[in-house]
Amino acid sequence: MKSEGKDGGRRLPSLPRAARRAGRLAGLFGASLLSMALGGDAAWAAEPAGAVVDAPQRRVADFARERASGPARELAGWVLDSGDNGGEPFVIVDKAEAAVFVFDDGGRLLGAGAALLGLARGDDAVPGIGQRALSSILPAERTTPAGRFVASLDRNVHGWPILWVDYDTAISLHSVVTSQRAERRAERLASPTPDDNRISYGCINVAPAFFGKVVVPAFRHSSGIVYVLPETRPAGEVFAALARANARHAVAPAPH
């Protein structure tokens, strides 16, 4: 039986909204890749010899007054540029900074907060881990996988709301679990440094107020996308379309 969000009990969830929207959102992601791989090249080829081409103006995500890393800002800008979120709300999880940013469907920042993440550093999940008992998951296997995920709200066996991030690996985003007092999860979440934020089985834990006032309203009427930045390799190795966009921008002539 699948572990529900690893930290949040057990239950096979119903995913009606995610199932209906996953194909459309995945299709948009594929279209983005195709456009960058083919359409972009065709556009450059169509320019007559000697023509001056302005460098494309890239959108810059507004993080308001929130502190955000370069990779997080770059990824958010690419999402807005490409429309990869398919007009749905989206979340960026910056594992290196242990931070979560939630945006509405138009790219407006709804809120930001600290997060607890998988105990082990790494960007891949062990195959089949979502079907294993928690007691069998070794410390080195407790990673928060990087990537792009279609996410949807659900509830666990206790009736607590969670945001499913990756059903196959049983990763969800939810309010911090404090049942094991020795883990000091609340204290870790409140600390000013990300150095002590690695404690979960892989799930993304956030403050209850942040989950209830920011995450739940953002996803209440819609599924959306969660982007988890890698921590052991460049973002372009996980988000291929982002790498292509950066390459095209790098070779574009400077504005005149």
N, C-alpha and C positions, 0 to 999 in steps of 0.2 A: 504493500500500500504506500502511496506517495506521502512523503513528509510535507505537511502544509507549511510552506515558508520556513521550514527547518526549525525556526525558533518559536513558531506560533501554534503548535498542536498538529493534529492530523485531520484531514478531510479531503475527499476528492471534490474540487470545486466545480460549480457550473460556470461556463464561460460563454454565455450566449452572445454578449456584445462583442467580445474579443473574436469569437468565431466568425461573426458577420463582417467584422471590419478588417480582420487580419489580411485577407486576400487583397482587399483594395489598397491597404497601406503598404503591403509587401510589393504590390504591383507598381505603386508610385515610386518606391525605392528602386525597383528594377528599371523603371523608365528613366529615373535620374541617372543611373549608371550608364544606360544606353545613350542618353543624350550627351553625357560628358565624353563617352568613348567615341561616338560617331558624329553626333550633331555638332559638337564643338569643333571637331577637326574639319568638318565640311564647311562650317562658317568661315574658318580661317582660309581654307583653300579657295573660297569664292572671292576673296579680296583680289583685285587686280594688282599686277606687279607694280611695285613702287608706291602703293597706297599707304597712307599713314593711318594706323588703327589705334584708337585710344584704348588704354588699359581699362578693363572692365571695372566698374565701381562696385566694390563688395559691400554688402550690408554689414553693419556693426551692431551687434546685439546690445541692448541697453540693460546693464546690470544695476542700474540706479547707483546707490551708494555702497553696494555690496562688494566685498573684496572677492575677486575671481582670478584664477590663474590664466596664463596665456592660452594653454590648450582648451580650457573651458570656454573662453571667449571666442577662440577660433572655431570651435565646433558649433557653438550657438549661432555664429554668423553664417556658417555654411548651411545650417538647417534653414535659416531664413532665406538665404540666397536661392537654395535649391528647391525649397518647399518640400523637403523630405518628410516633414511631419504630416503631410497630407491634410493640412488645415485642422489638425487635432492638437490638444495640449501636449506639451512634452517636458521631460525632465532630463537634466544633465547631472550625472553623478561623477564627481571628481574624486577618485579614490586616493590619489596622492595627497590631496588636501582634506580628505574626509568631509566633503561638502556636497550639498544637494541644492540644485536650483530648479524651480518650477516655473514654467512659462505657460501662458494661455495660448489658444490656437493661433493668435496673431503675433506671437513672439514677445508679449509684454510680460515682464518679470512679475510673478505673483508673490514670490517669497523665496528665501534662502535660509538654510540652516545646516548645522553640523550633523554628521552621520556616524554610526558605528558600522563596521564592515567585517568581512570574513577575517578570521584569525590569521590565515596564511596569505601572504602576498602572492599574487599570480593572476593571470587573466583568462585561464581556461578552467572548466569544470571537469572533474573526473567522470568518465563515461558511466552512465547508470546511477549516478549519485542520488538523483531525485527519487529513486525507488528503494533506497537503503534506509535502514533504521538509524536514528541519530547516534546510537551507541556504537555503531560500526564505523562511523566517519572519523578518520584519524585527524589530528590537528593539522597536518600538512595538506589535507584535502579540503580544508574549510576556506575555500576561496570565493570571492565575489567575481563572477565572470564578466569580462568586458564585452561590449557589443551593442547592437541595436535591437530593442525588444518591443513588441506590441504589448501594452499593459492595460489591465482592466481591474476595477474594484471587485472585491468579493468579501466574504466573511469566513472566519475560521470556526472550529467546532465550539468555541466559547462565545461566538457571536461578535467577535471583534473584527472591525473592518481591516482589510489588508489590500495592498495594490500588488496584484500578480505581475512580476517582471518576466520571469522565465519559468513556465510551468514544468517543463521537462527536467530542469535541474532543481526545482522546488525553491526558487529564489523569489522573495517578495520584499516589498518595502512596507514597513509598518511601524507603529509606535514602539518605542523601546521596551524590551522585556526585562523586568527587574525581579523576577521570581528567584533567581540565584543571587542572593545578596553578596556572596563572596566575589562575584564578577564585577561588582561596582559599575554597572553599565550606566546608570544615571550620572554618576560622578565623572566617568570617562567622557560622556556626551557633553557635559558642561565644562570640561577642561579647555583652556585656551589653545592647546596644541593638538595636532592630529596624531601625535606619536603614540598615544594610548587608546586610539579608537578602533583597534583591531581585536575583536573578541567574539563575534558571532560565528555561526556555522556557515555563513555566506550571505545571509539576508542583510538588508539595509535597514538599520534601526534609526529612527528620528524621534525628536521630542514629541510627546503626545499632542501638545498644542499646535505644533507645526503640521502634524499629520491631519489633525481634525479641522484646522482652519485654513490650510493651504492645499494639501494634497487631495483630500476628499472633495471639497468643492470643485476643484479643477477637473476631476475625473468623474464626477457624479453623473453627468449626462452623456459621457462619451468615453470610449477607450482612447488611448494615445500612445506616445512613444517614450520609452526610457532609453537614454544613451548613457552607457557606462564607459567612461574613459579608461584606457589601459594604464597600467603602472609599470609594466616590465618591457614594453616595446612601444615604438612610436604610434601615435593615433592613426596615422595613415595606413598602418598594417592591419588595423581592425576596421577602419572605415575607408574602403577603397575609393569611393566617390569623392571623399574629402581630399585624398591624396591627388586625384586627377584634377580637381579644381585648383589645388595649390600649384600643381605643375603648369597648368594653363595660365594662371595668373603670373607665375614667375617668368614666363617667356613673352608675355605681352609687352609691347612697346610702352615706354613711359609716357604719361600725359604730356601734351604740348600746349 
